Amino acid sequence: MDEIILIGVGGHAKSCIEVVELNGSYKIAGLISQNKIKENKLLGYPIIGTDEDLPDLRKKFKFALIAIGQIKSPEVRIRLYEMLIDLEFTLPVIISPNSYVSSHSKIGFGTIIMNDVIINANSEIGNNCIVNNKVLIEHDTDIGDHCHISTGAILNGNVFIGKESFIGSGVITKESIKIGNRCVIGAGSVIKTNIKSNQIIKT
């Protein structure tokens, strides 16, 4: 079984660990923290270095997953993504076996599909995305790179989400609407009209 390292040691990393374990395609070799910390393990897995150690770790490991959450800003995840690509890590798609992903959909590399997600036909999800627990993505929906679709969101058919956007927990979108780049849609929002880029929508 191939080994993988996870970048991050916070709450989202704990959730990612579980999904990687359930997926069963990779053995977790260890985790990477942004800076040196006192703890040396997370859920039993060793913390084997910091971001600065990634060039050396690439000599030993091929596969990596960004396991840092994204709420308001995608900057940290984008920086790590670009670093890992430059170092020629392979960023696999990780899909929980408890989710349904249509064989007629496309999932970009470095994206994680958490538990109880449904992704229907002809939908496309970009690179380095988080699709969190209990999300429903209906047919013909297009999600850009570096997005986080948070817990329980419902994206109806033919929806477009621009890159680097955050869709909060429980958001519901009407079919065929477009949300621009770098938007933050607050938890529980019901989106019935198009949203331009760089907008913050609060409930």
C-alpha positions as CSV (number, residue, x, y, z in Angstrom):
1,M,0.0,0.0,0.0
2,D,1.3,3.5,-0.9
3,E,2.1,5.8,2.0
4,I,0.7,9.3,2.2
5,I,1.5,12.3,4.4
6,L,-1.2,14.7,5.6
7,I,-0.5,18.4,5.8
8,G,-2.2,19.8,8.9
9,V,-2.7,18.8,12.5
10,G,-6.0,20.6,13.5
11,G,-9.6,19.6,13.6
12,H,-10.0,19.1,9.9
13,A,-6.9,16.8,9.9
14,K,-8.7,14.5,12.3
15,S,-11.6,14.3,9.9
16,C,-9.3,13.6,7.0
17,I,-7.5,10.9,8.9
18,E,-10.7,9.0,9.3
19,V,-11.7,9.3,5.6
20,V,-8.2,8.2,4.5
21,E,-8.5,5.2,6.8
22,L,-12.0,4.4,5.5
23,N,-10.9,4.8,1.9
24,G,-8.2,2.2,2.4
25,S,-6.0,3.1,-0.6
26,Y,-3.2,4.7,1.4
27,K,-1.3,4.2,4.6
28,I,-0.8,7.4,6.6
29,A,2.9,7.8,7.2
30,G,2.6,10.9,9.3
31,L,1.4,14.5,9.5
32,I,3.0,17.9,8.9
33,S,2.5,20.9,11.0
34,Q,3.0,24.5,9.9
35,N,5.4,25.2,12.8
36,K,7.1,23.1,15.5
37,I,4.6,22.1,18.2
38,K,4.8,20.2,21.5
39,E,2.6,17.4,20.4
40,N,4.2,14.5,18.6
41,K,1.1,12.5,17.5
42,L,-2.4,13.1,16.3
43,L,-4.9,10.2,16.6
44,G,-2.0,7.9,16.9
45,Y,-0.1,9.1,13.8
46,P,3.3,10.7,14.2
47,I,3.9,14.4,13.4
48,I,7.0,14.0,11.3
49,G,7.9,17.6,10.4
50,T,6.9,21.1,9.4
51,D,6.2,22.8,6.1
52,E,9.9,23.7,5.9
53,D,10.7,19.9,5.8
54,L,8.5,19.2,2.7
55,P,11.4,19.3,0.2
56,D,13.3,16.7,2.2
57,L,10.1,14.6,2.8
58,R,9.5,14.5,-0.9
59,K,12.6,12.3,-1.3
60,K,10.8,9.7,0.8
61,F,7.1,10.2,0.1
62,K,5.2,10.6,-3.2
63,F,1.7,11.2,-2.0
64,A,0.3,14.1,0.0
65,L,-3.1,15.5,1.1
66,I,-3.8,19.0,2.4
67,A,-5.7,18.4,5.6
68,I,-6.2,22.1,6.7
69,G,-9.7,23.5,6.8
70,Q,-10.9,26.5,4.9
71,I,-13.6,28.9,6.1
72,K,-13.0,32.6,5.3
73,S,-9.8,32.5,3.3
74,P,-8.4,29.9,1.0
75,E,-4.9,31.4,1.0
76,V,-3.2,28.8,3.2
77,R,-4.5,25.9,1.2
78,I,-3.6,27.5,-2.1
79,R,0.0,28.2,-0.8
80,L,0.4,24.6,0.3
81,Y,-1.1,23.3,-3.0
82,E,1.3,25.3,-5.1
83,M,4.2,24.2,-2.9
84,L,3.3,20.5,-3.2
85,I,2.8,20.8,-7.0
86,D,6.2,22.5,-7.3
87,L,7.8,19.7,-5.3
88,E,6.1,17.2,-7.6
89,F,4.0,15.5,-5.0
90,T,1.0,13.5,-6.2
91,L,-2.2,14.8,-4.7
92,P,-4.8,12.0,-5.0
93,V,-8.5,12.2,-4.8
94,I,-9.8,10.8,-1.5
95,I,-13.4,9.6,-1.4
96,S,-15.1,8.2,1.6
97,P,-16.7,4.8,0.8
98,N,-19.8,6.1,2.7
99,S,-20.4,8.6,-0.2
100,Y,-21.9,8.3,-3.6
101,V,-20.0,9.8,-6.5
102,S,-21.4,9.3,-10.0
103,S,-19.2,7.6,-12.4
104,H,-20.2,10.4,-14.8
105,S,-18.7,13.1,-12.6
106,K,-15.2,14.5,-12.5
107,I,-13.2,15.2,-9.3
108,G,-9.9,17.2,-9.4
109,F,-6.8,16.0,-7.7
110,G,-6.2,16.9,-4.1
111,T,-9.9,17.0,-3.4
112,I,-11.4,15.1,-0.5
113,I,-15.0,13.9,-0.4
114,M,-16.1,13.3,3.2
115,N,-18.8,11.1,4.5
116,D,-22.5,10.8,3.3
117,V,-21.9,13.0,0.2
118,I,-23.9,12.6,-3.0
119,I,-22.4,13.9,-6.2
120,N,-24.7,13.3,-9.2
121,A,-24.0,12.9,-13.0
122,N,-22.1,15.4,-15.1
123,S,-20.9,17.4,-12.1
124,E,-17.3,18.6,-12.0
125,I,-15.3,19.5,-8.9
126,G,-12.0,21.3,-9.2
127,N,-8.6,20.7,-7.6
128,N,-7.8,21.0,-3.9
129,C,-11.5,21.2,-2.8
130,I,-13.2,20.0,0.4
131,V,-16.6,18.5,0.0
132,N,-17.7,18.1,3.6
133,N,-20.1,15.7,5.3
134,K,-23.7,15.3,4.0
135,V,-23.3,17.6,1.0
136,L,-25.6,17.1,-2.0
137,I,-24.3,18.2,-5.4
138,E,-26.9,17.7,-8.1
139,H,-26.4,17.1,-11.8
140,D,-24.4,19.4,-14.1
141,T,-22.9,21.4,-11.2
142,D,-19.5,23.0,-11.7
143,I,-17.3,23.8,-8.7
144,G,-14.0,25.6,-9.2
145,D,-10.6,25.0,-7.7
146,H,-9.8,25.6,-4.0
147,C,-13.4,25.6,-2.8
148,H,-14.9,24.3,0.5
149,I,-18.5,23.1,0.3
150,S,-19.3,22.8,4.0
151,T,-21.5,20.4,5.9
152,G,-25.0,19.7,4.7
153,A,-25.0,22.2,1.8
154,I,-27.4,21.5,-1.1
155,L,-26.4,22.6,-4.5
156,N,-29.2,22.0,-7.0
157,G,-28.8,21.2,-10.6
158,N,-26.7,23.2,-13.1
159,V,-25.1,25.5,-10.4
160,F,-21.7,27.1,-10.9
161,I,-19.4,27.9,-8.0
162,G,-16.3,30.0,-8.9
163,K,-12.9,29.2,-7.6
164,E,-11.7,29.8,-4.0
165,S,-15.2,30.2,-2.7
166,F,-16.6,29.0,0.7
167,I,-20.2,27.6,0.9
168,G,-21.3,27.4,4.5
169,S,-23.1,24.7,6.4
170,G,-26.7,24.2,5.3
171,V,-26.6,26.5,2.3
172,I,-29.2,25.8,-0.3
173,T,-28.9,27.1,-3.9
174,K,-31.6,27.3,-6.4
175,E,-31.0,25.5,-9.6
176,S,-29.0,27.2,-12.4
177,I,-27.6,30.0,-10.3
178,K,-23.9,31.2,-10.5
179,I,-21.7,32.2,-7.6
180,G,-18.5,34.0,-8.5
181,N,-14.9,33.6,-7.4
182,R,-13.8,34.2,-3.8
183,C,-17.3,34.4,-2.3
184,V,-18.2,33.5,1.2
185,I,-21.8,32.3,1.6
186,G,-22.8,32.2,5.3
187,A,-24.3,29.1,7.0
188,G,-28.0,28.6,6.3
189,S,-28.2,31.0,3.4
190,V,-30.8,30.3,0.6
191,I,-29.3,31.5,-2.7
192,K,-32.0,32.2,-5.3
193,T,-30.1,34.7,-7.6
194,N,-26.6,35.0,-9.1
195,I,-23.8,36.3,-6.8
196,K,-20.9,38.3,-8.2
197,S,-17.3,37.5,-7.3
198,N,-15.8,38.6,-4.0
199,Q,-19.1,38.9,-2.1
200,I,-19.9,37.9,1.5
201,I,-23.4,36.8,2.1
202,K,-24.6,36.6,5.7
203,T,-27.8,35.1,7.0
